[in-house]
Amino acid sequence: MTSVAVIGAGAAGLVSAKELRAAGHDVVVFERSDEIGGVWVYDEAPGRTMYASLRTNLPRDLMAFRSYPFDSSGGGADDLPRFPSHESVLEYLRRYATDHDLVDLVRFGTEVTNVRPSGGGWVLETRGGVTAEHHDFDAVAVCNGHFSIPRVIEIEGSATFPGVLTHSRDYRRPDPFIGMRVAVVGTGSSGLDLSLELAALAEHVYWCGRTSEDVRTFPRVENVSTVPMPQRLTADGELVVAGEHFPVDSVILCTGFHYDLSFIEQGVVEGTDAPVSLYRHLVPIGHPTMALIGIPQRIIPFPLFEMQAKWFAASLSGVVAPAGEEQMSAWVEDWHQHCRAEGREPYQYRNIGAEQFDYIDELARECGAEPLPDWYRPLAHETTQSRLANLLEYRDLPLTNQGDSRLAP
């Protein structure tokens, strides 16, 4: 029996624990907080990444684990909105943990401070309160997510800007910004959500994107202006973009997050802030008994986590043929060549986007799992098109693709 440490009890950690144990491995989950759910746990205190109004930007039949529906037959309820709230997602994960008897596997309040290879296995150092411990494991699944350390871009003049400069990680609700002029920097999902939410209470919102292409689909809202990325902030409280000056009271950076793999011994993972040299987007080269679950971005997370976990569990059991270091390196280089041919920057190599569907099905074939259902890709495509066509209301509009018909309205 292979002993496996799982780091983190969010969605990736829970599904990894479930799949690893189902494959016959001995599992211990280390979670530094006192509850499961990871990023989906809402807390008013600074340090969490969830804002009060957040709803998923994916329908729940797309985002559910394939083995555990998001309705009454699994971890949801039949009358939930198709794009549920963060509270519903957290309840879904809690039910997943309970229904699969995972809670007793978790050591809560225990932070992993170091992971290093040793004698064909791994040594973990942990700290719970003031108690430090060492643990030996045959394998490690790293599932700590990437939404804890804000990526804070440097804007000239920030030090003397008299207004409030913050990151979306610490945003909870729009009330503190009533009557303010707010610049929201970044055009991802959080930048869009916060710009729209703030528009209802702020005097004016400036949504800042790298190019006009980033903001071309933004809906017409009277007090929202779409502008390029900031050039600088002034001591007089002005935002300077493309040579123009706009008075602002607050700047919110929706600029993403750093990966935190600093606890892994140096040299195991190449590029701990933006790990892109992973075999199958999953395994560090030369270390087949470690998996980093959930590194790819621009994805539908839960089903991808699930298939990565199935594949890793199967590889530890010998179902998936082991790859040598040369084979791993060749696979990674092929992927990097593909990305370079598309003109991607190195930090974008982890963005697999539309390629995620073939990737999931490839992992499924290798480990003997079921591929994605026939409705999955068409529903994902329709969801994207619906969002682009109506950013304001797409979560409340019906989708013609019924997907998992048990959940469609």
C-alpha positions in Angstrom: 0.0 0.0 0.0 1.4 3.4 -1.0 1.2 6.1 1.6 0.3 9.5 0.1 0.2 12.9 1.7 -2.4 15.3 0.2 -1.6 19.0 0.9 -4.8 21.1 1.1 -8.5 20.2 1.8 -10.1 22.4 -0.9 -11.8 20.9 -4.0 -8.5 19.5 -5.5 -7.4 18.0 -2.2 -10.7 16.4 -1.4 -11.1 14.7 -4.8 -7.5 13.6 -4.7 -8.0 12.0 -1.3 -11.1 10.3 -2.6 -9.5 8.9 -5.8 -6.2 7.9 -4.1 -8.1 6.0 -1.4 -10.4 4.4 -4.0 -7.2 3.1 -5.7 -6.1 1.4 -2.5 -3.6 4.0 -1.2 -3.2 5.1 2.4 -4.0 8.8 2.5 -3.5 11.7 5.0 -4.7 15.2 4.2 -2.9 18.2 5.7 -5.0 21.4 6.0 -3.7 24.5 7.6 -7.1 26.0 8.4 -9.8 24.5 10.6 -12.3 23.6 7.9 -12.5 22.1 4.4 -13.4 24.1 1.3 -10.3 26.1 0.5 -11.0 29.2 -1.6 -14.7 28.6 -1.3 -14.7 29.4 2.5 -16.0 33.0 2.9 -14.6 35.1 5.7 -15.0 38.8 6.3 -11.4 39.0 7.7 -8.5 39.8 5.3 -6.7 36.9 3.7 -9.5 35.0 2.0 -10.3 35.6 -1.7 -14.1 35.3 -1.7 -16.3 38.4 -2.1 -19.8 38.3 -0.7 -21.8 38.4 -3.9 -19.8 35.8 -5.9 -21.6 33.4 -8.1 -20.0 30.8 -10.3 -19.3 31.8 -13.9 -20.0 28.2 -14.9 -23.3 26.2 -14.8 -23.2 23.7 -12.1 -23.5 20.7 -14.4 -20.3 21.8 -16.0 -18.4 22.5 -12.8 -19.4 19.4 -10.7 -17.2 16.5 -10.2 -18.3 14.0 -12.9 -18.8 11.3 -10.2 -20.9 13.6 -7.9 -23.7 15.7 -9.5 -24.6 19.1 -8.2 -28.2 18.2 -7.5 -30.1 16.2 -4.8 -28.5 12.9 -6.0 -25.1 14.4 -5.2 -24.1 17.5 -3.2 -26.6 20.1 -4.4 -30.3 20.7 -4.5 -32.6 20.4 -7.4 -33.9 24.0 -7.1 -30.5 25.7 -7.0 -29.8 28.3 -9.7 -27.8 26.9 -12.6 -25.0 29.4 -11.7 -24.9 28.9 -7.9 -23.6 31.1 -5.1 -20.3 30.5 -3.3 -22.3 29.3 -0.3 -23.8 26.5 -2.4 -20.4 25.5 -3.7 -19.0 25.2 -0.2 -22.0 23.2 0.9 -21.5 20.9 -2.1 -17.8 20.3 -1.1 -18.8 19.7 2.5 -21.3 17.1 1.4 -18.7 15.5 -0.9 -16.3 15.1 2.0 -19.0 13.7 4.2 -20.5 11.3 1.7 -17.1 9.9 0.8 -15.9 9.7 4.4 -13.0 12.0 3.9 -13.2 14.3 7.0 -11.5 11.8 9.2 -8.5 11.8 6.8 -7.9 15.5 7.4 -5.4 16.8 9.9 -6.8 20.3 10.5 -4.8 23.2 11.7 -1.6 21.7 10.3 0.6 23.6 7.8 3.1 21.8 5.6 6.3 23.9 5.9 8.7 21.7 3.9 8.5 18.8 1.4 11.7 17.1 0.2 12.6 13.9 -1.6 14.3 11.2 0.5 15.2 7.6 -0.3 12.7 7.2 -3.1 9.9 8.8 -1.0 9.2 12.2 0.6 9.7 13.8 4.0 7.1 16.4 5.1 7.7 18.9 7.9 4.5 20.2 9.4 3.6 22.7 12.1 0.4 22.7 14.1 0.3 25.5 16.5 3.7 25.3 18.2 4.2 21.6 17.4 6.6 20.7 14.6 6.6 17.2 13.2 8.3 15.1 10.5 6.4 12.6 8.3 7.5 10.0 5.8 5.4 9.3 2.7 5.8 7.3 -0.5 4.0 10.0 -2.6 2.7 13.6 -2.4 -0.3 15.3 -4.0 0.1 19.1 -3.8 -3.4 20.7 -3.8 -2.9 24.0 -2.1 -4.4 26.1 -4.8 -3.2 29.4 -6.1 -5.4 32.1 -4.6 -3.6 33.1 -1.5 -0.7 35.4 -2.4 -1.8 38.4 -4.4 0.1 39.3 -7.6 0.6 43.1 -7.0 1.7 44.9 -10.1 3.9 48.0 -9.6 2.3 51.3 -10.6 4.5 54.3 -10.7 3.5 56.8 -8.0 1.8 54.2 -5.7 3.8 55.3 -2.7 2.5 58.9 -2.8 -1.0 58.2 -4.0 -3.3 59.5 -1.3 -6.2 57.1 -2.0 -6.7 53.5 -1.1 -4.7 50.9 -3.0 -5.8 47.3 -2.5 -6.0 43.8 -4.1 -9.2 42.0 -5.0 -8.3 39.3 -2.4 -9.3 41.7 0.3 -12.5 43.0 -1.3 -15.7 41.7 0.3 -18.6 44.1 -0.7 -19.1 47.4 -2.4 -20.3 49.4 0.6 -17.0 51.1 1.5 -16.8 52.5 -2.0 -20.1 54.5 -2.0 -19.7 57.7 -3.9 -16.0 57.0 -4.7 -14.2 57.1 -8.0 -12.6 53.7 -8.4 -10.1 52.2 -10.8 -10.3 48.4 -11.2 -7.2 47.1 -12.8 -7.4 43.7 -14.6 -10.0 42.2 -17.0 -10.4 38.7 -15.7 -13.5 37.4 -14.0 -13.0 39.3 -10.7 -12.2 42.5 -12.5 -15.5 42.2 -14.4 -17.6 41.3 -11.4 -16.2 44.0 -9.2 -16.5 46.7 -11.9 -20.2 45.9 -12.4 -20.9 45.6 -8.6 -19.1 48.8 -7.8 -20.9 50.7 -10.6 -24.1 50.5 -8.5 -22.7 52.5 -5.6 -19.6 54.3 -6.9 -19.6 57.7 -8.5 -17.5 56.3 -11.4 -15.5 53.2 -12.2 -12.5 53.0 -14.6 -12.0 49.4 -15.8 -8.4 49.1 -16.8 -7.2 46.5 -19.3 -4.0 45.8 -21.2 -5.5 46.6 -24.6 -8.8 47.7 -26.0 -9.4 44.1 -27.0 -9.5 43.2 -23.3 -12.5 45.4 -22.6 -14.3 45.3 -26.0 -17.2 43.2 -24.7 -17.9 45.2 -21.5 -21.5 46.2 -21.4 -22.6 49.8 -21.7 -22.9 51.1 -18.1 -23.4 54.8 -17.6 -20.7 55.4 -15.0 -18.1 52.8 -16.1 -15.3 53.8 -18.5 -13.0 51.2 -20.1 -9.4 52.4 -20.3 -5.9 51.1 -20.9 -3.7 49.9 -18.1 -2.4 52.6 -15.7 0.8 54.5 -16.5 1.0 56.0 -13.0 -0.7 57.4 -10.0 -0.1 61.0 -8.8 0.2 62.6 -5.4 -2.8 64.6 -6.3 -5.0 61.5 -6.5 -5.1 61.1 -10.2 -4.9 58.0 -12.4 -2.9 58.5 -15.6 -3.8 56.3 -18.6 -2.7 56.9 -22.2 -1.7 60.4 -21.2 -5.1 61.3 -19.7 -5.6 62.2 -16.1 -8.7 60.9 -14.1 -9.3 61.7 -10.4 -9.7 58.5 -8.4 -10.2 57.8 -4.7 -9.3 54.1 -4.8 -7.5 51.5 -6.9 -8.4 47.8 -6.7 -5.9 45.4 -8.3 -7.6 42.4 -9.9 -4.3 41.1 -11.1 -4.3 37.5 -10.1 -2.2 35.5 -7.7 1.2 33.9 -7.3 1.5 30.1 -6.8 2.9 29.3 -3.4 5.2 26.3 -3.7 7.9 27.7 -1.5 7.5 24.8 0.9 8.8 22.3 -1.8 12.5 21.7 -1.7 14.3 23.9 -4.2 15.0 22.1 -7.5 12.1 19.7 -7.4 9.7 22.0 -9.3 11.0 24.3 -12.0 9.6 27.8 -11.5 7.7 27.7 -8.2 5.8 30.9 -8.9 4.6 29.8 -12.4 5.3 26.1 -12.7 5.0 25.2 -16.4 7.5 22.4 -16.8 5.2 19.6 -15.6 4.8 16.3 -17.4 1.1 16.0 -18.3 0.6 19.5 -16.7 0.9 17.5 -13.5 4.2 15.8 -12.5 7.6 17.5 -11.9 10.2 16.1 -14.3 12.0 13.2 -12.6 9.6 13.0 -9.7 6.8 10.6 -10.7 5.5 10.2 -7.1 4.6 13.9 -6.8 1.6 15.5 -8.5 0.6 19.2 -8.5 -3.1 19.0 -8.9 -4.8 22.0 -10.4 -1.9 24.0 -11.9 -3.5 24.6 -15.3 -5.5 27.8 -15.7 -8.4 29.0 -18.0 -10.1 25.7 -17.2 -13.3 24.2 -15.7 -11.7 23.3 -12.4 -13.5 20.4 -10.6 -13.7 17.9 -13.5 -10.0 18.6 -14.4 -8.9 18.1 -10.8 -10.9 14.9 -10.6 -9.2 13.4 -13.7 -5.8 14.5 -12.7 -6.4 12.8 -9.4 -7.6 9.6 -11.0 -4.6 9.5 -13.3 -2.1 10.1 -10.4 -3.8 7.4 -8.3 -3.6 5.0 -11.3 0.1 5.9 -11.9 1.0 5.1 -8.3 -0.8 1.7 -8.7 1.1 0.9 -11.9 -2.0 1.1 -14.1 -0.5 4.0 -16.0 2.9 3.1 -17.5 5.7 5.0 -15.7 7.5 7.7 -17.7 11.2 8.2 -17.5 12.9 11.6 -17.1 13.7 11.8 -20.8 10.1 11.0 -21.8 8.8 13.6 -19.4 11.2 16.2 -20.7 10.2 15.5 -24.3 6.5 15.9 -23.5 7.1 19.2 -21.7 9.2 20.5 -24.6 6.5 19.5 -27.2 4.0 21.5 -25.1 6.3 24.5 -24.9 6.9 24.4 -28.6 3.2 24.4 -29.2 2.8 27.4 -26.9 5.6 29.3 -28.6 4.1 28.6 -32.0 0.9 30.3 -30.8 2.8 33.3 -29.6 2.3 32.7 -25.9 4.5 34.2 -23.2 6.1 31.7 -20.8 3.7 32.6 -18.0 0.8 31.6 -20.3 2.1 28.1 -20.9 -0.2 26.9 -18.0 -3.3 28.3 -19.7 -4.8 25.3 -21.6 -8.2 26.8 -22.3 -10.0 24.9 -25.1 -7.3 22.2 -25.0 -8.5 21.1 -21.6 -11.2 18.8 -23.1 -8.7 16.7 -25.1 -6.4 16.8 -22.1 -9.0 15.4 -19.8 -10.0 12.7 -22.2 -6.3 11.8 -22.8 -5.8 11.3 -19.1 -9.0 9.2 -19.0 -7.8 6.9 -21.7 -4.5 6.4 -20.0 -6.0 5.5 -16.6 -9.1 3.6 -17.8 -11.6 6.3 -16.7 -14.7 7.5 -18.5 -14.2 10.4 -20.9 -16.2 13.6 -20.7 -19.9 13.1 -21.7 -21.0 14.2 -25.2 -22.8 17.3 -23.9 -19.9 18.7 -22.1 -17.9 20.5 -24.8 -21.0 22.0 -26.5 -22.3 23.3 -23.2 -18.9 24.8 -22.3 -18.8 26.5 -25.7 -22.4 27.9 -25.3 -21.6 29.1 -21.8 -18.6 31.1 -23.1 -20.7 32.6 -26.0 -23.5 33.5 -23.6 -21.1 35.2 -21.3 -19.5 37.2 -24.0 -22.9 38.3 -25.5 -24.4 39.4 -22.2 -21.9 40.0 -19.4 -24.5 41.6 -17.2 -27.2 38.8 -17.2 -25.7 35.6 -18.6 -25.9 33.8 -15.2 -29.7 34.3 -15.2 -30.3 33.5 -18.9 -31.4 30.0 -20.0 -28.9 27.9 -22.0 -30.3 25.9 -24.9 -27.9 23.0 -24.3 -29.5 21.0 -21.6 -26.2 19.5 -20.4 -26.9 17.3 -17.5 -30.7 17.4 -18.0 -31.3 16.9 -14.2 -29.9 20.3 -13.6 -31.1 22.4 -16.5 -34.2 24.6 -15.9 
